[in-house]
Amino acid sequence: MEVSAIGLGLGAVVGLILALAGAGGGILAVPLLVFGLHLSIMQAAPVGLIAVGASSALGAALGLRDGLVRYRAAAVIGLVGMALAPLGVHLARLIPNGPLMVTFAIVLAYVALRMFNQARRSTAAGAATPTSRLPCVLDPSEGRLRWTRPCAWALAGTGAVSGVLSGLLGVGGGFVIVPSLTRFTNLATRSILATSLAVIALVSIGGVAAAAVQGSIAWNIALPFAIGAVVALLAGRLVAARLAGARLQQAFAATSAAVSILLLARGLGWIAA
């Protein structure tokens, strides 16, 4: 009962972070489980993925209601990710916890650096990439992406990377999907974020299903953790618009950097488990 209560509270923290920081905020779910409940990366990954997937599904449903989700693009990325997420789960069972924790720390440090730079540039106007150089471009007459071979390959590659990382580390992959859609398409920011949530929800299914088949999910932790995340996400959305901004992104980046250092130290055996 105590473990479930702690899981509920930690899930609420994740939900609040997701509401304030966006799709990439879910990457802190696994570190919270590692330090809060002393789980290994392999144990924490599917638990974190359940919470992030459920929260993303909620956000995607709201995006579908508002007509923001590019469902065909989400389907391509998501289905490829679902297919490869079990590979990540399998790799997580083969890699010792120390190296896996070091890998997570490196990924988290990259996310922190990218978010900090993004926040620093948020007030500066960047030059838009000419649509002629983009593999996926909206057809102005139909309002849909023009499907070409380069576009399909770009989206499939995004799905492959996010799927393996989701299964391996229990991350939703928003830090891969959002930059890829920004780089490869001319979609509006709100549409990119909503589409990425739909992809994360799909990819999470593949990772969670593979972990469930292998019997590596602690459901007494996972269910309260997911419930806490979804409830806190809904509550956080009420204040997110007033709190979100460059300063908040920088604070999240600094927190992520600090957590990555702790994970690195734990993974290298510098601090006790």
C-alpha positions in Angstrom: 0.0 0.0 0.0 2.8 2.4 0.8 4.6 1.6 -2.5 1.3 2.3 -4.4 0.8 5.6 -2.5 4.3 6.7 -3.4 3.8 5.6 -7.0 0.6 7.7 -7.1 2.5 10.8 -5.8 5.4 10.3 -8.2 2.9 9.9 -11.1 1.3 13.2 -10.2 4.7 14.9 -10.4 5.1 13.4 -13.9 1.7 14.6 -15.0 2.4 18.1 -13.8 5.7 18.2 -15.6 4.0 16.9 -18.8 1.4 19.7 -18.5 4.0 22.4 -18.0 6.9 21.2 -20.2 5.1 19.3 -23.0 5.8 16.0 -24.6 9.5 15.9 -23.6 8.7 16.2 -19.9 7.8 12.5 -19.6 11.5 11.6 -19.8 11.8 12.3 -16.0 9.3 9.5 -15.2 11.9 6.8 -15.1 14.4 8.8 -13.0 11.7 9.5 -10.5 11.0 5.8 -10.2 14.7 5.0 -9.9 15.3 7.4 -7.1 11.9 7.4 -5.5 11.3 3.7 -5.4 14.8 2.4 -6.1 13.8 0.5 -9.2 16.3 -0.5 -11.9 16.0 1.0 -15.3 14.6 -2.2 -16.7 11.9 -2.3 -13.9 11.1 1.5 -14.2 11.0 1.7 -18.0 7.6 0.0 -18.6 6.0 1.7 -15.6 7.1 5.1 -16.9 6.0 4.2 -20.4 2.5 3.3 -19.1 2.1 6.7 -17.5 3.6 8.6 -20.4 1.5 6.7 -22.9 -1.8 7.2 -21.0 -1.1 10.9 -20.6 -0.1 11.2 -24.2 -3.3 9.4 -25.3 -5.3 11.9 -23.4 -3.5 14.8 -25.0 -3.8 13.2 -28.5 -7.6 12.8 -28.0 -7.9 16.5 -27.2 -5.8 17.3 -30.3 -7.9 15.1 -32.5 -11.0 16.9 -31.2 -9.4 20.2 -32.2 -8.3 18.9 -35.6 -4.6 19.3 -34.9 -3.3 15.7 -35.2 -2.0 14.6 -38.5 -3.2 11.1 -38.1 -1.7 9.6 -41.2 1.8 10.8 -40.3 1.2 9.7 -36.7 0.2 6.2 -37.9 3.3 5.8 -40.0 5.7 6.9 -37.2 3.7 5.1 -34.5 3.3 1.8 -36.3 7.0 1.6 -37.0 7.7 2.6 -33.4 5.3 -0.1 -32.1 7.0 -2.7 -34.2 10.5 -1.8 -32.9 9.7 -1.1 -29.3 9.9 -4.8 -28.4 13.4 -4.8 -29.7 14.2 -2.1 -27.1 12.6 -4.1 -24.4 14.6 -7.1 -25.3 17.9 -5.1 -25.3 17.0 -3.7 -21.9 16.9 -7.3 -20.5 20.4 -8.0 -22.0 22.2 -4.8 -20.9 23.2 -4.6 -17.2 21.6 -1.9 -15.1 24.8 0.2 -14.8 25.4 0.8 -18.5 21.7 1.2 -19.1 21.6 4.0 -16.4 24.6 5.7 -18.0 22.9 5.5 -21.4 19.8 7.1 -19.9 21.9 9.8 -18.3 23.4 10.7 -21.7 20.0 10.9 -23.4 18.7 13.0 -20.6 21.7 15.4 -20.8 21.0 15.8 -24.5 17.4 16.6 -23.8 18.4 19.1 -21.2 20.8 20.8 -23.5 18.4 20.9 -26.4 15.6 22.3 -24.3 17.8 25.0 -22.8 19.0 26.1 -26.2 15.4 26.1 -27.5 14.3 28.3 -24.5 17.1 30.7 -25.2 16.1 31.0 -28.8 12.4 31.2 -28.2 12.3 35.0 -28.4 14.4 35.2 -31.5 12.9 34.9 -34.9 14.5 32.0 -36.8 14.7 31.7 -40.6 12.2 29.3 -42.0 13.4 26.4 -44.0 12.3 26.7 -47.7 9.5 24.1 -48.3 11.3 22.9 -51.4 14.0 21.4 -49.1 11.5 19.6 -46.8 10.6 16.0 -47.5 7.1 16.4 -46.1 5.1 19.5 -47.2 1.5 20.4 -46.7 -0.7 20.6 -49.8 -2.3 24.0 -49.5 -5.3 22.9 -51.6 -6.1 19.9 -49.3 -4.4 20.8 -46.1 -2.7 17.4 -45.9 0.9 16.3 -46.2 2.0 15.3 -49.7 3.2 11.7 -49.5 6.5 11.0 -51.2 9.1 8.4 -50.8 11.5 10.8 -48.9 8.6 11.8 -46.6 7.8 8.2 -45.9 11.4 7.3 -45.1 11.8 10.3 -42.9 8.8 9.5 -40.8 9.6 5.8 -40.7 13.1 6.6 -39.5 11.7 8.8 -36.8 9.4 5.9 -35.7 12.3 3.5 -35.6 14.4 5.6 -33.3 11.6 6.5 -31.0 10.4 2.9 -30.8 13.7 1.4 -29.8 14.4 4.2 -27.2 10.9 3.8 -25.8 11.3 0.0 -25.2 14.9 0.4 -24.0 14.6 3.3 -21.6 10.8 3.8 -21.1 10.8 7.2 -22.6 7.9 8.4 -24.9 10.3 9.7 -27.5 8.9 13.2 -27.7 12.4 14.6 -27.7 13.0 12.6 -31.0 9.5 13.1 -32.6 9.1 16.8 -32.1 12.5 17.9 -33.6 12.0 15.4 -36.5 8.6 16.8 -37.4 9.9 20.3 -37.0 12.9 19.5 -39.3 11.1 17.4 -41.9 7.7 19.1 -42.2 6.2 22.6 -42.4 3.4 21.8 -39.9 2.4 24.4 -37.3 3.9 24.0 -33.8 0.5 23.0 -32.2 0.0 20.4 -34.9 3.5 19.0 -34.3 2.9 18.7 -30.6 -0.5 17.1 -30.9 0.8 14.6 -33.6 3.8 13.7 -31.4 1.4 12.9 -28.5 -0.5 10.5 -30.8 2.7 8.8 -31.8 3.9 8.5 -28.2 0.6 6.8 -27.3 1.0 4.3 -30.1 4.6 3.6 -29.5 4.0 3.1 -25.8 1.5 0.3 -26.6 4.3 -1.7 -28.3 6.7 -1.2 -25.4 4.2 -2.0 -22.7 2.8 -5.0 -24.5 6.3 -6.5 -24.9 7.2 -5.9 -21.3 3.8 -7.4 -20.2 4.5 -10.6 -22.3 7.9 -10.9 -20.6 6.2 -10.4 -17.2 8.4 -7.4 -16.2 5.7 -4.9 -15.2 5.1 -4.1 -11.5 1.4 -3.4 -11.8 1.1 -2.4 -8.1 3.3 0.6 -9.0 2.3 1.1 -12.6 -1.4 1.6 -12.2 -1.2 4.2 -9.4 1.6 5.9 -11.2 -0.4 6.2 -14.4 -3.5 7.4 -12.6 -1.6 10.1 -10.8 0.0 11.2 -14.0 -3.3 11.5 -15.9 -5.1 13.3 -13.0 -2.2 15.8 -12.5 -2.0 16.4 -16.3 -5.6 17.4 -16.4 -5.2 19.7 -13.4 -1.9 21.1 -14.7 -3.5 22.1 -18.0 -5.6 24.6 -16.2 -2.5 26.6 -15.1 -0.1 25.6 -17.9 -0.9 28.5 -20.2 -0.1 31.1 -17.4 3.1 29.4 -16.2 4.6 28.1 -19.5 7.5 30.1 -21.0 11.2 30.3 -21.6 12.0 30.6 -17.9 10.1 27.4 -17.1 11.8 25.5 -20.0 15.1 26.6 -18.6 14.2 25.4 -15.2 13.1 22.1 -16.6 16.4 21.8 -18.5 18.4 22.6 -15.4 16.5 20.0 -13.4 17.0 17.4 -16.2 20.7 18.2 -16.3 21.0 17.7 -12.5 19.1 14.4 -12.7 21.3 13.2 -15.5 24.4 13.8 -13.4 22.9 11.8 -10.5 22.0 9.0 -12.9 25.5 9.0 -14.3 27.0 8.8 -10.8 24.6 6.0 -9.9 25.3 4.1 -13.1 29.1 4.4 -12.6 28.8 3.3 -9.0 29.9 6.6 -7.5 26.8 6.8 -5.3 25.1 3.9 -3.6 21.8 2.5 -4.9 
